[in-house]
Amino acid sequence: MPGAKRQRSACGEHLKASGMEATIGLTEESRRYMAEPKPTEGARTDPEQTTIDAHADREVLNRQREHWTTTFDGRADRFGADPSEPAREATSLFLAEGKQELLELGAGQGRDTLYFARSGLRVHALDYADSALEALRAKAHAAGFADAITVSQQDVREPLPFADRSFDACYSHMLLCMALTTQDLEALAAEVQRVLRPGGLHVYTARTTDDAHYGTGIARGDDMYEVGGFIVHFFSRPLVERLSRGYELLDVAAAAPDLLDTSLCSISLREKGLSWQRRTHSPRVTSSPWGHSLRGSAGALPASVRWR
């Protein structure tokens, strides 16, 4: 966001700031969040008690839809009006590769959606919260992007309502780390791959197990914890690897978070279409959210990266 771009953190370190610098560009909701007491190590749950195959209460997860609808209701810019920094970076990648048709999952109230449209992309934005979709439609119309932005309601736990190879790229900001089980995420990753054209890009962000809130709040199983009414699925190295199957892994990087005391990663994948002109390369060398610069073969995370 303008004037508030945060430096990417090294692996294993949380973004830290103080005084005025900590609140520049943040919404009032973010400031209230920052003022809340932060969890301590003593509040953590033993990570070994939360495995990738743990069962989650589906009824509890289903109630998140109502919670998000209420969260968005009556506030057109719940998370601010400026695009997220990961969206800016993803847009640069999409445009550099000539992508035009973008699928955005969990678009919310459209702060990233509008930026994509202003950048020349045609966007099909999905969300399951009625109030968010209403706000997004109104913004798209007011900004003159009614033809560039299509808005649809969709629960991403269900098959995507698109034909095979419909999009050049897919983007989501902190959707995958919501109340979605590992099984849900694997099904969604396969669906995204299905609707991407050969060589299509899949870029998403997620909170990680290096997050200050990992292991706190109410344990919901499958590395999910409910904190402040929101259920978060914290991403571990094995989960990132599982969701990268069938894709070419381009990049794993620490991303600028919307809130302090969160550990956010950005993952960039390429659909392995047979018609795509393949190139031999390794993932970009970058600062990962778990610790070391990422170096390794395409398609796998190197063992040298530290994970909690």
Order of alpha helices (4+ residues) and beta strands (2+ residues): alpha-alpha-alpha-alpha-beta-alpha-beta-alpha-beta-beta-alpha-beta-beta-beta-beta-alpha-beta-beta
